[in-house]
Amino acid sequence: MNVSREQLATAVRALCADFGHDYWQRADEARAYPHEFVDALTEAGYLACLIPEEYGGMGLGVREACVILEEINRSGGNAAACHAQMYTMGTLLRHGSAEQKRRYLPGIASGDLCLQAFAVTEPDAGSDTTRIRTFAERRGDRYVVNGQKVFISRVRQSDLMILLARTTPIDEVEKRTGGLSAFIVDLRDAGEALRTAPIDTMINHESCEVFFDGLEVPAGNRIGEEGRGFRYIMSGMNAERILLASESIGDGMYFIDRASDYASARKVFGRRIGENQGVQFPIADAYMDVRAAAAVRDEAAREYDGGEVRGEGPNIAKYLASRAAWKAANVAMDTFGGWGMATEYGIERKFREARLYMVAPVANNLVLSHVAMHVLGMPRSF
């Protein structure tokens, strides 16, 4: 599909205009999934932006997907409700079989199938993915899965889930990253072998614990070769970091837009508060940080679309963008003062949402460790 990023941004802004502050505030207060918004995105084709046109998608790249998520969050929305349908494509498109793509992608593109769940994290294995215990045992033409995942978002809204599980015990592999396999799980067929338990959090993020008790997965649903799943999901994780950096950039611009507008209009002691350097300069400073993060994000997205597999760019983009957004969030809260705490302005809701990406999907301290070890060649620090 031929569409410029500027045209795409304009179109997404127009769609988001139908889902303003009141819509998102009601969803937040009710802890409700924004079905109407997700349906509108699906109908417009945006959630299928990374799916090739031959399967009914838009055939765009991660750079264009970044535009969509950034504009959603800049408008005051919460792209976390639907972003997984984009970043899971990194695993499925790059490593899925032709049959898997033929079977699932047209339905995902049309909205008949929902792929929003990406099951990796476990209670005792968060950032240390190689330590996961969920095990998939091969039995004939099937795998039988037992174990537990945690902080798995949107599993109750999904028809399909990308699952990472051990297929070889960790003490039987040469490298810790070996012996892990990736699967497409059809949640519609799971029955009582899969159970979910919602996790209450400070944001409306629809996250669950997931328990597997003898879940049978056809061998044909394994993605790629057995034991190479860690490598395969990294395609999804690198895309995830770039796309979530875009959400943080959108959050940052939301806070800056709101703070600069409010500071330019609000009068105290006979003058607009934005005339004071103590108010004006922090907003400008936060804006420059967001712009810098966006430049790194853009470079990482270009490299990813060009086939780059290293994690340096995606991790740095996620780190810088999340910090810039959190800085902008605090500046906006300071600018609005007491009104920043009031739900009617939307600052406090976005404040809570922006904080998430300092610790997820990868903690910023782990990004520092990744850069130190894998980019600078320094020794392991943990």
Secondary structure, 3 states (H helix, E strand, C coil): CCCCHHHHHHHHHHHHCCCCHHHHHHHHHHCCCCHHHHHHHHHHCHHHCCCCHHHCCCCCCHHHHHHHHHHHHHCCCCHHHCCHHHHCHHHHHHHCCHHHHHHHHHHHHHCCCCEEEEECCECCECCCHHHCCCEEEEECCEEEEEEEEEEEECHHHCCEEEEEEECCCHHHCCCCCCCEEEEEEEHHHCHHHEEEEEECCCCCCCEEEEEEEEEEEEHHHEECCCCEHHHHHHHHHHHHHHHHHHHHHHHHHHHHHHHHHHHHHCEECCEEHHHCHHHHHHHHHHHHHHHHHHHHHHHHHHHHHCCCCCCHHHHHHHHHHHHHHHHHHHHHHHHHHHHHHCHHHCHHHHHHHHHHHHCCCCCHHHHHHHHHHHHCCCCCCC
